[in-house]
Amino acid sequence: MYKKCSGGFLLVEALFALALLWTAAVVLLPLYMQITLERNNLVLEEKAHRLLTIALYEEPLVGETTVADGRTVFRLQARNEGGQMWKVCVRWNDYVGREVERCGYGKR
């Protein structure tokens, strides 16, 4: 005769639940890591924007200057574009390994 199980998981149910959990982790973990990296890259871009603003309007910059902030190294480069117009560029490597550059113009 057939005996009815009154509690707990069967082996098939447990394996199905583990497979479902594993699949969800495999799908969601890379997406979470990509979102985290992009958020950290936005923080780096904000720091670079602050450095660019300081170099353009507050502190005179000539040639190339390096600013280290933790693991990231920002390279500031200023060029005279003629007259009182200056072009200042900030370069850095983000957490993905791409080299990023932001430039701005200002008068002195």
C-alpha positions as CSV (number, residue, x, y, z in Angstrom):
1,M,0.0,0.0,0.0
2,Y,0.9,3.6,-0.5
3,K,2.0,5.5,2.6
4,K,1.4,9.2,2.6
5,C,4.2,11.6,3.7
6,S,2.9,14.0,6.2
7,G,5.7,16.6,6.5
8,G,8.9,17.9,5.0
9,F,10.2,18.1,1.5
10,L,10.7,15.3,-0.9
11,L,14.1,15.0,-2.5
12,V,12.7,16.1,-5.9
13,E,11.1,19.2,-4.3
14,A,14.4,20.1,-2.5
15,L,16.4,19.7,-5.7
16,F,13.9,21.8,-7.7
17,A,14.1,24.6,-5.1
18,L,17.9,24.5,-5.1
19,A,18.0,24.6,-8.9
20,L,15.6,27.5,-8.9
21,L,17.7,29.4,-6.3
22,W,20.9,28.7,-8.3
23,T,19.3,29.9,-11.5
24,A,18.1,33.2,-9.9
25,A,21.6,33.8,-8.4
26,V,23.3,33.1,-11.7
27,V,21.0,35.6,-13.5
28,L,20.8,38.3,-10.9
29,L,24.4,38.4,-9.5
30,P,26.1,39.7,-12.7
31,L,23.4,42.4,-13.1
32,Y,23.9,43.5,-9.5
33,M,27.7,43.7,-10.0
34,Q,27.2,45.8,-13.2
35,I,24.9,48.2,-11.3
36,T,27.4,48.5,-8.5
37,L,30.3,49.2,-10.8
38,E,28.4,51.9,-12.7
39,R,27.4,53.5,-9.4
40,N,31.0,53.6,-8.3
41,N,32.0,55.0,-11.7
42,L,29.5,57.8,-11.2
43,V,31.2,58.6,-7.9
44,L,34.5,58.8,-9.8
45,E,32.9,61.1,-12.4
46,E,31.6,63.4,-9.7
47,K,35.1,63.7,-8.2
48,A,36.6,64.4,-11.6
49,H,33.9,67.1,-12.2
50,R,34.8,68.8,-8.9
51,L,38.5,68.7,-9.8
52,L,37.7,70.1,-13.2
53,T,35.7,72.9,-11.7
54,I,38.5,73.8,-9.2
55,A,41.1,73.7,-12.0
56,L,39.0,75.9,-14.3
57,Y,37.9,78.6,-11.9
58,E,39.7,78.6,-8.6
59,E,43.3,77.4,-8.9
60,P,45.7,78.3,-11.8
61,L,47.0,75.2,-13.5
62,V,49.9,75.0,-15.9
63,G,51.0,71.9,-17.7
64,E,50.0,68.5,-16.3
65,T,49.1,67.7,-12.7
66,T,48.4,64.3,-11.1
67,V,46.0,63.9,-8.2
68,A,45.7,60.6,-6.4
69,D,42.5,59.6,-4.6
70,G,42.6,56.1,-3.2
71,R,43.0,53.7,-6.1
72,T,42.2,56.2,-8.7
73,V,44.7,58.6,-10.3
74,F,43.3,61.8,-11.9
75,R,45.5,63.5,-14.5
76,L,44.7,67.2,-15.1
77,Q,46.1,68.9,-18.2
78,A,45.7,72.6,-19.1
79,R,46.3,74.3,-22.4
80,N,46.1,77.8,-23.5
81,E,43.6,78.1,-26.5
82,G,44.6,81.7,-27.3
83,G,44.1,84.9,-25.4
84,Q,42.5,84.2,-22.0
85,M,40.7,81.0,-23.0
86,W,42.0,77.8,-21.4
87,K,41.1,74.2,-22.0
88,V,41.4,71.9,-19.0
89,C,41.0,68.1,-19.3
90,V,40.7,65.5,-16.6
91,R,41.6,61.8,-17.4
92,W,41.2,58.8,-15.2
93,N,40.6,55.0,-15.5
94,D,37.3,53.8,-14.1
95,Y,36.6,50.6,-12.3
96,V,35.8,48.7,-15.6
97,G,39.3,49.7,-17.0
98,R,38.1,52.3,-19.5
99,E,40.0,55.6,-19.8
100,V,37.6,58.4,-19.4
101,E,38.2,62.1,-20.2
102,R,36.2,65.2,-19.4
103,C,37.2,68.7,-20.7
104,G,36.1,72.2,-20.0
105,Y,36.8,75.7,-21.1
106,G,37.3,78.8,-19.0
107,K,38.7,82.3,-19.1
108,R,41.4,83.6,-16.8
